[in-house]
Amino acid sequence: MTLSQSVCRCALGLASAPEPGEGNFEQLYQEGLHGLYARQLAPKLPAMLGKFQIEFGHGGRIVGQLQELDDALHGLEVVVFKGASFYPAVYPALGTRPVSDLDVWVRAGDLPRLEQALVSLRYQRLPGLGINYHRQGLAVVVHMNPVHQFRRVFPLSPAWWDSRRPLETLHSIRQLPFEEAYLVTALHGLKHAFRRLLWLLDVALLRQLACPERTAVLARQLGCVRLLQVCDALIQDMFYAQPLDARQWTAWELQFMRGVLTRRAPESAGMLVPLWSEAPWWRKVHYAAEAAYAEGANGWSRAERLLEILRKLWGWTSSRV
């Protein structure tokens, strides 16, 4: 078992904190687990207290960013999801989970007011695709849909917005219930082939907090039951020492999951994930025509992008046959 797995198992309540000096500490930074490790070892190793205090400071900066934005919104409701919404329910100790930006979901009609609030706080919009704002190391990523590139396959009903709930003491900024957060976080991790083990840990922790019955209803409505089963299998193998049963999966699913578990899957492999879902075929065709290449590209560059993805996936697959 790797040091990264030991840290995650401790966070899940499956094992005690790892012993000082175990494993590759640099790997923890790559996996996003260094804050958790420093927090777990601080009682045993005083030198780790200083490292954790640094991460605690980073976490405090994010909390300050949330409060500042909440004040500037003047009652305009938005939903923060993914990492910045995980304190304190998912990660009780500030600084245990790194957060690089605020992911904000806003209704399309409210976008101008949100952008006005960001500009009033001296954020500047970055050029390029997406709606990204930046100010002195702080970043805000604005979304019209929390499932983003997968929105064509998994369209969200208005009930998703209506289910938002308060986030601590903030007035305008809301968060998703555990069940919706679980699904969004799982789809995000799958899209990136769980390039960071932290993202799989996020899903595992949210699964512990979510109501299984309500999660099952939402997954059936979205058509992503199979994808949650993939996440569950990855969690069981990585954290609970229950190996994959090859008989339950197609060749592509098995190849993807083995790549995730060995930390060798290319991020582009995650683009195939919606095709395994039980969503209607026409949604999958729409997704394949739009999400497999950069938005705004012309027909020729789109075709080149799709061929590039397929070439990488073929090379990755054939090298492991």
N, C-alpha and C positions, 0 to 999 in steps of 0.2 A: 504494500500500500504506500502511495506517495504521501509526501508531507501535505500537499494540497488537499488530498482526500481526508487526511486526518483532521485538518483544520475544519473542513466542511462537516465531518461527522460530529465533531465537538459542538459546532454551531447548531446542529440538528438534535443535540441531546443524546447521541448514540454512543459517545465515548468521552473520556476525559481529555483534557488539553494535552497536545503533543509535548514530548520532552524537548528541552532546549538543545539545539544543535542538530536536530533531525533534518535530513533532506536538504533540498536546494532552496535557499531563501529567495534567490533571484526569480525563481519560477513563481513564487507567491505574488510578486509584483505584476508579472505578466498575466496571471490569472485573476488579479484584483482582490487577493485574499490577505494582503499584508496587514491591513488594519485589524482584521479579525485575529490574525496570528499574534500581533503585538498585544492586543487586549487579553488574549488567552494566556500568554506567557508572562504578562506584567507581574502577577503575584509570585511567580517562580524566579523570574530573571529581572532584577531592577533595571538593567540596561534597556529593557524593552519599554519601560515606562516612558522614556523620552521619545521613542519612536511613536508610541501611541498618542502622546500629547500632540505631536505634529499632525497626526491624522484627525485627532479631536478638533484641532484648530481649523483644519480644512472643512470638517463637518459643520462647525460653528459658522463658518463663512457662508455655507449654503443655506443654513437656517436664517441668517441675516438677509441673504438675497431674497428668500421667500417672503420674509416680513416686509422688506422694502417694496417688493412688487405688489404685495397685498394692499399696502397703504396707497399705492399709486393707482390701483384699479378703481377705487371709489365705487365699490359695489358691483362692478362688472364681474360676473362669475366665470371662472376658467377651471379646468381640471388639470392638476399636476399628476403625472403617472410615471412609472418606472422608478429609478433610484431615489429621486428626491422625495418621493411620497412614502418611502419605506421606514422612516423614523416616526414614532418610536415603536410602532406595532410589530414590524417585521424584524428590525434590528434595533433592540432597545437601547444599546449603548452608542451614543454619538461618536462617529469616527471609525466604526467597525466596517462600514461599507462605503467605498469611495464613490463620489458623485462628481461627474465632470461637467454636467449641465442640467438645466431644468427643461424637462419635456412637458410642454403645455398644450393641452387640447382646448381649442376655442371654436365656437360656432362661427361659420363663415360670415354671417352678418355682423358679428362682433369683432372681427379681425381689425378693422380700422381703429377702434377704441383701444384694443390691446397694443397695437403698434404705437399709438399715441402715448400710451403709458410708458412703454419701453423707451421711446425717444425722450420723454420727460426725465427719465432716469439716466440719460446720456448713453444709452446703448446705441450702437450703430449696426445697421443691417449689412451683412456680408454678401458680396456678390455670389452668383452661382445658383444652383438648384436648391429648392427648399426655402424656408423662411427662418433664417438663422441670425440672431442678434448677439453682439459681443461687446464687452466692456471690461477692460483691465483684468483679463483672466476669468471673467464670469461670462457664461454663455446661456442663452435661452433658445431652445428649438421649438418652433410653433408648428402645431399639427392641426389639420382639419379633421383628422381621423386617427385614433390611437393605434390602429393596425396598419396604417400607412400603406406600404406597397402591396399588402395583402387585401386591401379594401375591396378589390373587384371580386375576390373569391369569397370573402367573409364580410358582407355588408352589415353594418350595425343598425339595429332598430333604434327609434327615438328613446326607447326605454333605457338604453345604455346611458344617455345623458341624464335622464330623469333619476337614475339610481345614484347619482353622485352624492357624497356625504361630506361632512365637515372634516377639515384637516387641522387637528389640534385647535389652537386659539385663533386661527386665521379667519377672516370674515368673507373674503371674495374667492380665495383659492380653495378648491375642493379636491377630493380624491375619489378614486373608484372603490367600490366595495371589494372585499377580498376575492370574491369569485371572478368578477370582471378583471381585476388586477392579475389574477392567476392566469386567465386565458391570454390577456395581452402580453404578459411577460413571457409566457410559453411560446407564443407565436414570434415574438421578437427574438428570443434565443434560438429558435429553430431557423429563422431567416438567416441568422449569422452562423449557423452550424455550431452554436455554443462555443464560439471562439475563446471566450473566457469562462472558466469554470464557475466564476462568481454568478453568471447568469443562470446556470443550472441550479446552483444553490438557492438563488432567488425563487425559482419555481418550486423547489422542494419545500422551502419555508412557507410560501404562500399556500401550497397544497395542504400543509398542516393546519392553516388558519381558515381555509375556505370550507364552506358547507358542501359536502359531497353531492347531496341531492340537488341543490341549486346549481352547482357547477355542471352537473350532468345535463340539466335542462338547458342551460345556456349553450353548452357544447353541441347539443343536438340541434338547437335553433341555428347556430352558426354553421354547422356541418363540419366541425373539427374534432369529433370524438376520436378518430383514428390518430390524429396528431397528439392529442393528450395521452393516448396510449403509448406513443413513441416516447414522449417525455417521461412517463412513468417508468418505462423499461430502462431508460437511461439513468434515472434516479436510482432505481433498484440495483442496477449493476454497479454504478459508480460509488454509491454511498452505503448500500445495504448488502453488498457482496452476494447478490443474486444474479448470476450470469444470464445473458440473453438466451432465449430459447429460439433457435434459428427456425424452427418449424412454424412459428407464428407470424413470420414476416416475409415480405417479398424480397427478391434479391437486391433491389434498389434501397429499400428501407434498411435492410441488414447492412449493406455497404455503408450507408450514411451513418448509422448508429455506431458501427465499429470504428469509423473514422472519427466520430466525436469522442468516443471512449479512449482512443489512443492519441487524441489531440492532434490528429493529422488531416482531418477533413478540411478541404478548402472552403472558405466562406461562401463561395458561389454555389456550393452544393445545396445550401439552404434554399436557393431559389426554386428547387424542384419540389420542395415539401408540400406546397398547396395542391399539387397534382395527385398526392396520395389521399387527400381528404375525400369526404363523401359529398362535397359541394357539387351542384349541377355542372354538367360538362361545359355548358355555354359560359359559365363564370370562369372556368379554368382556361378556356380559349381566350376570353377577354384578358385575363391575367397574363397569359403567355404572350399575347400581342402587345401588351403595354408595359408590364413590370420587368420583363427580362432584359430590358435595355434602358438606357438613360432617357428620361423625359425630355422632349424638345428636340431630339435628334431627328434627322431626316431618314427616309426609308433605307438608304444604302448603309449609313452608319449604324442603324438599328440592326440590320441584317448582320453586319460585321460583329457587332456586340454579341448577338445571339450565338453566332458561330464560335466566337472566342470562349464564351461560357461553356458551350458543348464540348469544345476541344479540351479545355481544362478538366472538365468532368470525365471525359473519356480517358485522358491520360492518367488521372487519379484512380479511376476504376480498373483500367487494364493493368496498372502497375501492382495491383493487389489481387489479381485473379490467381 
